[in-house]
């Protein structure tokens, strides 16, 4: 029986405009993110960011850019594209069994391969990025939300 998954993909940039990406154990590079668990989208962004990278943020600094809808393997996937405007701390592999390390990358030279939802989130934020990925339905939201 088909089901749906609701998640967040989180864009975090440093003071030089570089994007935070983690190298997953499967070999793909990905944005921080994960499932929404009985909470607001902004709260999920803040929680997932801390759980995966150790970076701290508050819901007021979360901007929801869009809702992306696609399907993979019989699962309807809904990804909320989000950007965190302010954070504190230094990223580290808080879940090393999933992501070996986090590093900052220039938008002009992103590593390959990218996790498909991460590519979709990044091109929602910056359509000019040369990222090839399967299409998703994109519903722009682009407003700041609070918990």
N, C-alpha and C positions, 0 to 999 in steps of 0.2 A: 504494500500500500504506500503510495507516495506521501511524502511529508515535506514540511518547510523548515528552513533554518534561518534565524534572524541573527545577524552579526554586525559588528562594527569594524571598519578599516580606518586606521588613525594616521593622519599625516602630522608628523612632528618635524619641524625644521630648527636648525641651530641659528646662531647669530649671522652666519655666512650664507644662509639660505639652503644649506645642504639638508637632505632628507634622511631620516633615520630608517634603516632597513636591517633586518636580522637574517642571518643565514640559517634556514631551517635544516633539520637533520636530513630531510629528503633532498637537499641540494638547491632548493629554490630560495630566492630572496623575497622577503615579505615585510609589509608594514606591521607595526603592532596591531593587535586586534583580537577579536574573539566573539563569543556568543553573548547576547543580552540575556541576563538571568533574573527575571522578576524585578526589573529596575527600569528607570528611564534610560534612554539612549545616552544622554550625557553622563549619567552615573556609570553606565557600562564602559564608556570611553575612559573615564578617570580610573576605574577599577582595573580594566585590562592593561592600561598603560603602566600602572604601578606594579601589577602582578608580573608582567612580562619584562619590563625594562628597569624598574625601580624609579622611574621618573614620576614626579608628583605634579598634579594639576588640580584645578577646581572646575566644577561644572560650568561656572560662568565664563570660563575661557575656552569652552568647546563651541565650535561652529559646525552645525550640521549642513553639509553642502548639498547632498542629494541622497535619494534612495535608489539603489540599483537592484534590478530584478533580472535573474537569469536562472537557468536550470542545468544541473549537472547530475548525471547518473540517476535520474528520476526524482531528484530532490529539488524543490523550488528554493532558490537561495535569494534572500533579501539581505543586502549589505548596505548599511548606513555609512556613507562616506563622511568622515568628520575630520576637522582640523583643530589641533590644539594650538592656541596662540601664545600661551605662556606656560612654562613648566620649570621645575627646579630639579636639581640633582644631575647625576651623570649616569648614562645608560650602562647597565650591566646585564649579563645573562642570568636573570632571576629564575628562569626555567631551562637550565642547560640541557636537559633531556629532550627539549623541543627545539630551542634556538641556541646554537653554540656561541654566537656573539652578535652584538649590535654594532653598527658602524654608520658613519655619516657619508652620504654620497651626493655629489653634484647632480642636479636634475639633468644636466647635459651629458652625463656619463653614468647612467644607471647600470648596475650589474645585470647579467642575464644568467639563468632565466628568472623571471619574476613570477610569483604566485599570481594566478589569473585575477582573483578579486583585488589584489594590490594594484595591478596594472590598470584595472577598471577604475579604481578609486583615484589613482594618480592622474589619469587622463580626464576624469571629471573635474578635478581641481585645475589642471593645466592641460587643456586640449592640444597644446602645441608640442607636448612631449612625444618623442618618437617611440611609442610603445605599441607593439602589435599584440592584440588580445582578442578573444572572442567577444562578440557584441553583447551588450546588456541593455535592457530598457533603463533609461535614466530619467528620474523624476527630480528636477532641481528643487531645492528647498532654500538653501543659502540664507539661513538666519541663525542667530545665536539663540541657544536654548538653555534653560536652567533646569536643575533637578526638580 
